[in-house]
Amino acid sequence: MTSKVISVYENKQKLGAELAKNLSELANDVLAEGGNAVFKIGLSGGSVVSLLSEYLAKVETDWAGFRQMPPLSQEKKLFAVAVRQTFKITYLKMTSKVISVYENTKKLGAELAKNLSELANDVLAEGGNAVFKIGLSGGSVVSLLSEYLAKVETDWSKWRFFFCDERLVEFNDPESTFAQYRDKFINNLPISEDQFIKINPQLSVDEAAKDYIQKMSVYFAPYDLPRFDALILGVGPDGHTCSLFPGHKLCEETSVWVAPISDSPKPPPNRITFTFPILNNARYCAFIATGSSKADILKRILKDGEQLPANCVQPVNGSVQWLLDEAAAKLLQEETSLTVLPLRLFRLKPRAANFNGQNEITNITYAN
C-alpha cells in the first residue's frame, strides 16, 4: 500500500527544517543497523540544492555513511561539501496536524487508546517520579475512552487525570465532567479517585480557577509553563473547544493557566477552562468528533480554515490529531483519497506504520 502525504508549510524555512528532520531521522534509523550500512539518497537539482544545504547542516548524523546517487554533478558536489559543515542540531518549533478518518467509532477508539498508551509508556519509561499527565474533556469521548483504554497495558497508578475545562457544579450533578469520568473509569480501569485532579465546586468561579492552578502546580516544574503529555479535546457546533468560545475575551488570555468564565454561551454559565498557552504547550492534542452533526463545523475548521477557537490549538512543539468517523468527515473527503500515515511526531520514540487493511484511515498532514 502506498502512503501519500500532502504537507503544506507557511514558508520555505519551515519546509526545509521538516525535510531535513525527516531525512536525518531516516538516515539515523538506517545507519543504526550497523555493519556496512550506508544511507543512499538520490538528489535533484534546482532550488532544493540550497534548501538542503542550509537545513541539513543543522542535523546530527554520520555523514560518512551518506552516499549520493547517481554520480555527483558539479552542482551537487557543492551541496555535498556544504552539508559536511555540520552543527549541533536545532529544530524549529512547529505544529504537526494530522486528520484521521475512521470507518467507525470502534476503530477510532482503538487507535486513540493505542496512541495514548504508547505515549504514556514512553513517558513512564523515563523512570523516577515520572507520571503521565492527561487533560480530559466531556461528552461522548468519556464512554469511548472508558471502553478502549480498558484494553491497554500500562502502569495505571502513574496516570494523572486533569480537566481541560469543568463546569462549576456539584459532583452529583450530571453536568460535572469529573462525575462522568468517575462513574465510567472507576469501574473499568484500575485507578482511584485520587488520580483525578478535581475542581472545588464550593468556591466562587474566580477562586475555583486559582485553586485549580495551585493543584496543577504540584505536578509541573516551578516557574515553567505546564506541558501536558496529552489533551483530549472536543469541538462544538460554533467551533469552541474547552470553554473557549468564538469572540470571547478568554481567547486572548495569556497571563493565567486556567481562567474562570461566568458568562458561558453554553450552560451552565460558570466554568473554568485551560487557556491557549496551556493548550499550545502540550505534546499531543487529540480532537475527537463523530457523527454527521459535526460535518459542517469540521469543514469550516479543517477545509475552509476559519479562525475559530478549535483551529487555534497549535502546539508550538507538539502534534494535533483530529480523529473523525466517516459521518463527521463527509464534507472533507470529496477531494481527498489518501491512505494511512503513521502518527509519530508527538511520540518520544518513532514507531513503524501499521496497516490494518486498505483505506481504513485517511490522513492529511499540515505543518503551520
N, C-alpha and C positions, 0 to 999 in steps of 0.2 A: 504494500500500500504506500502511495506517495503522500508525504506530508507537505502541504503548501501553506506558507505563512506570508501574509501581507503585513509589513510593518511600516508605519508612517511616522516620521520624526519631524519635530518642529524646525530643526535646522541641520546643516551638514555636520556641525560639531557633535551633536548627539548621535547622529547616524554613524559617524566614524568611530566614536567611542564604543558603541554597541557592536559594530562589526569586529573591531579589534578584540573586544572582550570575548565574543563568540569564537573567534579563531584561536585565541590563546587558550581558552578552556578546552577546545577540541584538541589542540596540539598537545597540551599537557596530559590529557587522557591517553592519547596515542603513545607519547613518549614514556608514560608510566609503565607501559608493558615491558620496558627494559630490553636487554639484548641488543639486537641490531636495528631496533625500531627507529624509523625516521618519519617525520611529518611531511607528506608530499602535497604540495599546493600548486595549482595551476593559476597563472596570472594573466590578466588582460591589461591593455594599455589605456591611455586616456586619463581623465581626471582622477580615476581611482588610484593612480600611482602616488600622487601627492597625499591623498587621503590616507592610504595605508602607511605611507612613510611617516606621517605625523603621528598617527594614533597607535600603530604597532610599537613605536618607540617607547610607549608608556607601559608596556606589559612585561611581565617576567616569564621567561621560558628558556629552554635550552636551544639557543639559536643554532648551535652546531648540528642539531637534529633536523633543521629545515632543509628541504630540497625543493628548488623551484623547477617546475616542469611547464613547458618544454625548455630547451636551452635559452639562456638569457639574451635578450636584445640589449643594446646599449642603454635604452630607457629603463629596462628592468634591472640592469646592473646597478644603475644609480639608486634605484629603490632598494636593492639588496644591501648596498653599502649603508644606506640611511637607517634601515631597520636594525642594523647591528649596534647602533648607538642607543643601547638600552638604558632605561632609567627605572627607578623604583615605581611600582605600579600605582596609579591614581585613577580611580573610577569616577566618572561624573555621576552625580546623583540623578536618578531618573526613575520614572514610574513604568512598570510593565503592566499593561492592561490586557487581560485575556477574557474573551467571551466564549463560554462553553454552553452548547445547546445539547440537551439530552432527550432521548426518546420518551422518557417518563421520569416521574419523581423517584422511583426506585433506583434507577441508575444515577440520578443526580445525588441522592442521599448517600449512596455507596461511595461515590467519588469524593464528595465533601468530607465524609468520615475518614477516608483514606488519606486525603491531603492533611487533615488536622492531626491524625495520629502519627503520620510520618514526621510532620513538623514538630510535634510535641516530643517525639522520641529523639529527634536531633537535639532539641533544646536540653532535654533531661540527660542526654549523653555527656554533657559538659560536666556533670557531677557536682560535688559540693552542695551548695544550698539552692541549686537551680530549681525553679518551678516554671511551669507552663502557664502563661497569663493570657487568658482569652476573654474578650468582651462579647456579651450576648445581646441580642435584640429579640423582641417578642414576635407574636404572630404564628403562622403555620410552621415556621422553622423549628419551633420548640418540639413538636412531635417528630419532625424529621430527624433532628439531632438525637433525640432520645432513642429512637428506633435503631439508627445506624451506628451511633457511637458505641452502643452496647455490644457491637460485634468486633471491636478492635481490641488489640492488646497494648496496654500502656501502663505506666505506674500512675494510677488514678489518684493516689494520695498526694501527688505533686502538681495536680491541676488546681488552678485558682480561677474562679468564675466571677467576672465583673459584669456590669451592665452599661451598655453604650448609652442608653437613656432609661429612665424609670419614672413611672407615674407616682406622685406623692399621695399614695393611698395606703390603707392598712393591708397587712399581708393576707388577710382573709377576703380581700376584695378581688373579684375576678379580673379587674384591670391591672393587678400587680404582676409585673413581668417576673419578679422573683418567685411569686407563688406558682406561676405557670411552670417554671423550671423545677422548682422544688417538688411539685406533685408528679412531674414526669420523670425527673432524673433520679430522685432518691430511690425509687422502686426499681429502676432499670440499670443503674450504674453503681459500682461500689464506691460511692462518695458519701460525704457527710454534709450536713447543712453548714458547718463551719467553713467549708471551702468556698462558699458564696460570700462575696463582699457586698453587703446589702446597704441600702439607704436606711436612715432613721425616719420613719414616717411621722414621728411625734414632733418633729421640728418644723419650723417655717420653711418655705421653699428656698429662701436665701441661705438659711443656716444648714439645711439639708445638703446643699451643694458644697458648702465649705467643709462640712463633716465628711462628705464622701471623698473630697480631695485629701483630707487627713488620713482616711482609711487606705486610700490608694498609695500614699507616700511610703507606707510600710514596705511595699513590695518593689520600690524603684529607688535607684541611686539618688541621694540628696542633690538638689540643685540641677538635676538633669530632667529634660522633658521625658515623661514616661514613654517607653517603647513597648507596646503590646506585641506579643508573638502572633496573635490572630484576633481579628474583629469580625463578627458575624453581623451583617447589615441587611436591612430591607429597604425598599423604596416604595413611597406612597404614590397615589394617583396624581399628585401635584408635583412629584419629583423630590419630596422631602426624604431625608434619611435621619436616623436618630430622632431628635426633636428639633432639627434644624430645618425650618420651613422657608419656602421661597419668599424673599423680600423682608424677612425678619432680621432685626438688628443683630441677633446672635450669630448670623452667618458671617459677620465682620468681627466677631470676638476673637482676640488673640492673647489676652492677658491672663486667662484662667484655664485650667484643665477641664473643669466641669462648671457649667453655668446653670443658673436657675431660669426657668421660664414660667411665668404666671399668666400668660395670655396665649396659650397654645391654640392654634386654629382648630385642632382636633382635640376633643375632650378625652380625659379630664384636662383642665387648663393648667394645673400646677404640676410641673415636672422638673427633673434635672437632666442634663444632656452633656455628653462629651462634646468638645468644640473641635473645630477643624485642625488646630495644632496637634491634638492628640490623634485624630483620625489619620492625619497625614504623616505621622511618625511611626505608624505600625509597620510590622514586617509583612503581614499578609491581611488583606481585607477581602472578604467573600460576600458579595451581594447575592441573595437568594430571591428569585422571582419566578412564580409559577402561575399558570392559568391565563386564559385569554384576556382577562381584565387588565393584565399588566402590559399587553402588547403595545398600546398607544404610547404610554409613557416611556417604555423602553425604546421605541422608535425615536421619540423626541430626544432622549438622552444619548443613545448609542449610535444612532444613524444620523440624526439631524444635528447633534452636538449642542443642544441648548444648554446654557449655563445654569442649570438647576442645581440645588444642593448636592444631590447624589453624584452629579458629574464633577463636583469639586473635590471629591475624595481621590487624591492623587499623592500617595505616599512618596516622600522625597527619596527614599531609599528602600522601596518595598514593592509589592505587587498588589494589583486589584484583579480579582477574578469574578466575573458575572456568571453565575450558574443558573441557567434557564431551562425550562422544559419547552417542548416544541410549540405548545399553545402560546406561551408568553413571547416566544421569539418569532412568531409567524410573520411579522412585518419587517423582520431583519433578514430573513433568509431568501427573499426574492432575488437578490443579486449575489448570493453567497453560495458557493459549493466547495467549501474547504474541508479537509479531513483533520484527523486528530493531531494536536500539538501537545507534547508533554509540558506540563506546567512545572518549571524548575527554578525560575528566577527568585522566588521567595524563599527557597529552601537553603539551609546551611550547606547541604551536600546535594549535587545533582543526582537525579535518578533517570533511568532509561525509560523510553516510551513504552507504553503497554497498550497494544492494540487489541481490543476485545470484539472484533467484528468490523464490518465495513460501515463507515459513515455513522457510527453511533453518536459521535461527538463532533460538533462543528465549532472550531475555534478561530477567532480572528485576533491578532495582536496589534496593539498600537503602542508606541512609546511617545510620551508627551514631554 
